């Protein structure tokens, strides 16, 4: 029974990946063919060229790193600024903290 569940899960993942490529491939192809020839007199592309464009843009702009990614993943920059903020707050006196809180409260009202 567990093997059947694992097989079903694997089939669902494969179908989801195929659906993703079909959806974004055709979406990219139609969007490109609608905009680029009219705006820039560019070429019309096929489905496979659109898939290639998606892969190329992923390589150039997103990379193919795992969940953790480089230097701790996509949340590492947020964690960096959070740590800096916490360090700054720890070094403040109580009066400075209260002044900071009141200025923030005033800005967001």
C-alpha positions in Angstrom: 0.0 0.0 0.0 2.9 2.4 0.8 4.5 1.7 -2.6 1.2 2.6 -4.3 1.1 5.8 -2.4 4.7 6.7 -3.3 4.0 5.9 -6.9 0.9 8.1 -6.9 2.9 10.9 -5.3 5.6 10.6 -7.9 3.0 10.6 -10.7 1.5 13.7 -9.3 4.9 15.5 -9.2 5.6 14.5 -12.8 2.2 15.7 -14.0 2.7 19.0 -12.1 6.1 19.6 -13.7 4.7 18.8 -17.2 1.7 21.1 -16.5 4.1 23.8 -15.3 6.2 23.6 -18.5 3.2 23.5 -20.7 1.6 26.5 -19.0 4.6 28.7 -18.8 5.9 27.5 -22.2 2.7 28.4 -24.1 2.3 31.5 -22.0 5.8 32.7 -22.8 5.4 31.8 -26.5 2.1 33.7 -26.9 3.2 36.7 -24.9 6.4 36.9 -26.9 4.6 36.4 -30.2 2.1 39.1 -29.3 4.5 41.7 -28.1 8.0 41.4 -29.6 7.1 41.3 -33.3 4.8 44.3 -32.9 7.1 46.4 -30.7 10.6 45.5 -32.0 10.0 43.7 -35.3 11.5 40.6 -33.7 11.0 37.0 -34.6 8.1 34.7 -33.8 9.2 31.8 -31.6 8.0 28.2 -31.2 7.0 26.4 -28.0 10.5 24.9 -27.6 12.2 28.2 -28.1 9.9 29.6 -25.4 11.0 26.8 -23.0 14.6 27.6 -23.9 14.0 31.2 -23.1 12.5 30.2 -19.7 15.5 28.0 -18.9 17.9 30.7 -20.1 16.3 33.4 -17.9 16.3 31.0 -15.0 20.0 30.5 -15.4 20.8 34.2 -15.9 18.5 35.7 -13.3 17.5 32.9 -10.8 20.1 30.2 -10.8 19.6 26.6 -10.2 20.5 26.3 -6.5 18.6 24.2 -4.1 16.2 25.2 -1.4 18.9 26.7 0.8 20.5 28.5 -2.1 23.7 30.6 -1.7 24.6 32.0 1.7 21.5 30.6 3.4 18.8 31.0 0.8 16.4 33.8 -0.1 15.8 34.7 3.5 19.4 35.3 4.3 19.3 39.0 3.3 16.2 39.5 5.5 18.0 37.7 8.4 21.0 39.9 7.8 19.0 43.1 8.2 17.0 41.6 11.1 20.3 40.8 13.0 21.6 44.3 12.3 18.4 45.8 13.6 18.5 43.7 16.7 22.1 44.6 17.4 21.3 48.3 17.0 18.3 48.0 19.3 20.4 46.1 21.9 23.0 48.9 22.0 20.4 51.6 22.5 19.4 53.1 25.8 15.8 52.9 27.0 15.2 56.5 26.1 16.5 56.0 22.6 14.4 52.9 22.2 11.3 54.8 23.3 12.1 57.7 20.9 12.6 55.2 18.1 9.3 53.4 18.8 7.3 56.7 19.0 8.8 57.9 15.7 7.9 54.6 14.0 4.4 54.7 15.4 4.0 58.3 14.2 5.1 57.3 10.7 2.7 54.4 10.3 -0.5 56.0 11.7 
